[in-house]
Amino acid sequence: AKPVTFRKSDLLIKESEEAGGEDRIYLIIDGRVDVNLTAVGSDSHETIATLKEGDIVGELILLGRVRRSASVVARDPVEAMAWQKDELKVKPMWPRIMDKHFIAEDGTEYYFPA
C-alpha cells in the first residue's frame, strides 16, 4: 500500500472505466468522497453515498468486475492508502455478481454490468 492525496473535486475512480492499469482500492484516512452514478441515457449523475474515514472504495474490482460501477470524487481534500489489485489476494466466496438494474424513487434508472 502507498499513501495518496487528492484535492477537492479530484476523480479517484471513473464510472464505466475498463479494468486494467490503475486498478486501485482506496482506504479513506481523512476527508470525504462522493460516490456518483450516471442515469441511464443521460449525462447527469446523482450522489448515492458520501464516504469518510475508515471507508473503502474500489473493492468491486477484486470480484472480477471488468468496469467500474460508479465514479468516486473527492468532496474535500482526501488522504488515503491505495493498493493495486495485484497486491491483494482474494479468494471469492460467492458466485460472480450478476448485472444489476436499479430504479430510484424518482424513476431514474441505473445499470451495473457484471
ChimeraX attribute file (.defattr): number of C-alpha atoms within 10 A of each C-alpha:
attribute: neighborCount
match mode: 1-to-1
recipient: residues
	/A:1	14
	/A:2	9
	/A:3	12
	/A:4	14
	/A:5	18
	/A:6	18
	/A:7	14
	/A:8	15
	/A:9	15
	/A:10	16
	/A:11	15
	/A:12	19
	/A:13	23
	/A:14	16
	/A:15	16
	/A:16	16
	/A:17	14
	/A:18	13
	/A:19	15
	/A:20	11
	/A:21	8
	/A:22	11
	/A:23	19
	/A:24	22
	/A:25	24
	/A:26	23
	/A:27	21
	/A:28	22
	/A:29	18
	/A:30	16
	/A:31	19
	/A:32	19
	/A:33	29
	/A:34	22
	/A:35	22
	/A:36	21
	/A:37	24
	/A:38	20
	/A:39	17
	/A:40	14
	/A:41	9
	/A:42	9
	/A:43	8
	/A:44	10
	/A:45	16
	/A:46	12
	/A:47	15
	/A:48	10
	/A:49	12
	/A:50	15
	/A:51	17
	/A:52	18
	/A:53	15
	/A:54	11
	/A:55	15
	/A:56	16
	/A:57	20
	/A:58	21
	/A:59	16
	/A:60	14
	/A:61	18
	/A:62	18
	/A:63	16
	/A:64	13
	/A:65	18
	/A:66	16
	/A:67	18
	/A:68	22
	/A:69	24
	/A:70	22
	/A:71	22
	/A:72	25
	/A:73	23
	/A:74	23
	/A:75	20
	/A:76	17
	/A:77	15
	/A:78	22
	/A:79	20
	/A:80	22
	/A:81	16
	/A:82	20
	/A:83	18
	/A:84	14
	/A:85	19
	/A:86	10
	/A:87	10
	/A:88	11
	/A:89	8
	/A:90	10
	/A:91	8
	/A:92	10
	/A:93	7
	/A:94	7
	/A:95	7
	/A:96	11
	/A:97	13
	/A:98	10
	/A:99	9
	/A:100	10
	/A:101	11
	/A:102	11
	/A:103	12
	/A:104	9
	/A:105	7
	/A:106	6
	/A:107	9
	/A:108	15
	/A:109	16
	/A:110	17
	/A:111	15
	/A:112	18
	/A:113	14
	/A:114	15
